[in-house]
């Protein structure tokens, strides 16, 4: 097996080639998923940000189709795992089996040994099996029987789940959710797109006719290019402000993790590159805040009682948080520059 | 138990603090040590009895017994058992001490020496107060009532010092009382149980209760009311302050009060106050057997400080005994004649001093409370005042021949009189120089004094006028010597100062001239006859008066052979007759006020100062005020213009740099473009963006600090601008330039930002209504907002700083330290 390690990404792509390659992938996917350009681009951005994607929506809106279309557009190894309640961790990671010919144990790689792993209905597997993904998603390696196997680059897990059903499902634990870079919802197509879908998909499944327009090498180059996108200090500060706000707002019981900060900025780089910029804007962070942050955080009981979703809470934070200024204090920010002036009291001695 | 023991200790300490006013009575500090012992015994016994859970009456009995033991030990009679157990002999000794204390109180003036009877009564009083305070504060838990016995201690110096009581001891005593109240209330609050702040946090033991802020507010309001209310009530101000600061008056309220009382009040100030009164008040009626007496005197200022001449506290012996007879100074050119005078003080003169002629030898009708100070030659009292008194005295009038004074030897430098009464507070160069010139070539003291005396003559340009500034400090003297205009106060003080500078003892005497109202042997003296003159000490002759004040200014002035009238050749006759009734209708008609300062005593010779001063026209002030107001109003607009120009200038300078780099053509002719230099381009974009934001604020387009430049530009295009592609392009260009300047590696270059800005401003102005446009031009909201934000920032920083300071200070909170110690 030719192993491509994590840091061995390809060379940089010039601006035009980057644009052509990325547009080709997007256009290819759009043959299958009509009228969802933003969602498709976000999915691609997550791939280029070296992240993992969680697609969450009601049944029948094309979650699996998006995942498969993305996988097919890139000529690379693709594995699909149908998460069922009886799926075992070894089915995901691989297993050592006894080879009677060699009289030795040999490792049979599981489904994660691929560039793109499509995990369908991930919340139908037991937490035990879901946990098998923890190591490979974050560390891009699999450890079986004490032996660690590196995964290839690109490596991306695209998981789908259905948020409606309660019975027979196991909600993803926080640690698992935190490993997904972004959660996107498909949403219903608009009337025109639905009409086009009826016309196009009536006879054949367009997925079958989908050809790969890219391959792993190009994707590695794309990733390398995305890594070069400039992030100004003010933007970094804004990302930190945003994440800190989720930790400090009284509506949330659990705020976003430092990993979330990192992935937010990476995804923002990818989005900026897809838009043809070589620098990240706060606008990118604002647009990505809900997909990247909302699935990681846990609202307080009060917020839940008030039926406030995490999406709403995050977007409200975005609308409240002033931009950091890299030059001087923003004169239109009328909040006092310092705290409330009260010195903190020392904790009471026992 | 712990808390009540704590309050007991505080009660004892508060009692000691409240005893502080006694320090004004005693010369030494023995009373304090003995009081501490007595109070400590009382407090200790109280604590012990409470430990034994004795009832309140038991505690009182215990404390009284403890006080008794302490007194027995402190004031031994030699008859007690084991030094502390009193016997009947002890009590009879205590009785003797009490009787003796009455005697001592009568015989000693303040400050009293440490005599046993006085110490005994002081310690007994303080100990008794300690018992009372303890019973009230700890036994009955009514510490507020404990203020009454504490106040009783303070009333002692109040009773002794009729006029002014030192304030510091009262503050000390009040602090003790407040401490007691605070301790009790803190204890009371703690009894509620745990204290909470508003945010549900426990309050530490050392922290102030959250209730404390309400208390502080109440206290501040109370103190402010107590201070402001008397000032606001006119009657109280007039009555209270005037009677404290002004001299004797007519009793009608305006300018009433007591004149130069004992030495504590500035004699000069009261003199000036009296002379400037428009109303004439009879103060003294004196009848004497002397045909042409010299002035009647009542006080002396012989202490020269940097603030001027001041009176010392007189001290002496009862005036109803035999007084020192100056007969030993007779002969050698000093003539002495004996006379008798009767003085009748009217009800308008109330002071602790008695006017007498110099050197009384025997007095009648004065009781033992009146004392005679031999060195100052004044009769004074610490208890009584002169109001309505009538008394007689024999006195000896000394007259001197110039020859005798010339013969008087100079005092040796170590002579006590010379040492004490030639002191001047630091050399005043002008005075030194003048004295040097005057006394040059004069061989005897008398010649020197005479030279100085004659310096104050009309020939030298000196004139009399009441309206000068009063004062006798070094600076005032120089002013007087330069301006040469003044009245008796300046003349007397200046001459005394000069004579002292020449090394001859001198002082300022206060009294009455002979006035202008003479009926046979009887002189009726009014407040306008008050006067001050100089007295010079000659060995063998004693104190010799010199009156340097021009005679024409002083009705009833008297000259002597040794000090002839400087201005005698002057055709002006002494204005005695003229000034006899200075209360002309115009004087009494005018209200007493600053005008009276110009009112000269001798109307006949007044310097025409009554012509009204010219009123300056008022309109320039109005115009200036209006201009200032306009200038003030123009400040925001000017600031806005300056900002805009600076921002424009940034871009222009960038263009200039570009121009010089490119081809060096005339910089002004090129279109303004963003410079090639990345930093400059960034600065230009920022300046343009800041200007755009300010413009938005000016035209009341909302500015959202959470918006990115791109979003702001989009919103402008969407909401605030007409669909003019050029304007829309301008908005997007500015947004893009700022965005690139802030976030990209390379800023946008080569774009014309200033025209875009101008186009945008024009579009915004076109959409705004007239009022907005006017305000944007005159009072730009952006500048006001900036100032407001700056103000809020600085005040926020200040609050934060004070909060930190408070936090740091709280580390040293004594209650916190105590709490820490208790925890260990």
Boltz contact constraints between the chains, C-beta under 6 A:
constraints:
  - contact:
      token1: [A, 230]
      token2: [B, 745]
      max_distance: 6.0
  - contact:
      token1: [A, 232]
      token2: [B, 743]
      max_distance: 6.0
  - contact:
      token1: [A, 234]
      token2: [B, 742]
      max_distance: 6.0
  - contact:
      token1: [A, 235]
      token2: [B, 743]
      max_distance: 6.0
  - contact:
      token1: [A, 279]
      token2: [B, 743]
      max_distance: 6.0
  - contact:
      token1: [A, 279]
      token2: [B, 744]
      max_distance: 6.0
  - contact:
      token1: [A, 281]
      token2: [B, 743]
      max_distance: 6.0
  - contact:
      token1: [A, 282]
      token2: [B, 708]
      max_distance: 6.0
  - contact:
      token1: [A, 283]
      token2: [B, 708]
      max_distance: 6.0
  - contact:
      token1: [A, 283]
      token2: [B, 710]
      max_distance: 6.0
  - contact:
      token1: [A, 319]
      token2: [B, 706]
      max_distance: 6.0
  - contact:
      token1: [A, 321]
      token2: [B, 706]
      max_distance: 6.0
  - contact:
      token1: [A, 322]
      token2: [B, 705]
      max_distance: 6.0
  - contact:
      token1: [A, 322]
      token2: [B, 706]
      max_distance: 6.0
  - contact:
      token1: [A, 327]
      token2: [B, 686]
      max_distance: 6.0
  - contact:
      token1: [A, 330]
      token2: [B, 705]
      max_distance: 6.0
  - contact:
      token1: [A, 331]
      token2: [B, 786]
      max_distance: 6.0
  - contact:
      token1: [A, 331]
      token2: [B, 789]
      max_distance: 6.0
  - contact:
      token1: [A, 332]
      token2: [B, 703]
      max_distance: 6.0
  - contact:
      token1: [A, 332]
      token2: [B, 705]
      max_distance: 6.0
  - contact:
      token1: [A, 333]
      token2: [B, 705]
      max_distance: 6.0
  - contact:
      token1: [A, 334]
      token2: [B, 789]
      max_distance: 6.0
  - contact:
      token1: [A, 336]
      token2: [B, 792]
      max_distance: 6.0
  - contact:
      token1: [A, 336]
      token2: [B, 796]
      max_distance: 6.0
  - contact:
      token1: [A, 337]
      token2: [B, 793]
      max_distance: 6.0
  - contact:
      token1: [A, 337]
      token2: [B, 796]
      max_distance: 6.0
  - contact:
      token1: [A, 338]
      token2: [B, 796]
      max_distance: 6.0
  - contact:
      token1: [A, 338]
      token2: [B, 797]
      max_distance: 6.0
  - contact:
      token1: [A, 338]
      token2: [B, 800]
      max_distance: 6.0
  - contact:
      token1: [A, 341]
      token2: [B, 799]
      max_distance: 6.0
  - contact:
      token1: [A, 341]
      token2: [B, 800]
      max_distance: 6.0
  - contact:
      token1: [A, 341]
      token2: [B, 803]
      max_distance: 6.0
  - contact:
      token1: [A, 342]
      token2: [B, 803]
      max_distance: 6.0
  - contact:
      token1: [A, 343]
      token2: [B, 803]
      max_distance: 6.0
  - contact:
      token1: [A, 343]
      token2: [B, 804]
      max_distance: 6.0
  - contact:
      token1: [A, 343]
      token2: [B, 807]
      max_distance: 6.0
  - contact:
      token1: [A, 348]
      token2: [B, 202]
      max_distance: 6.0
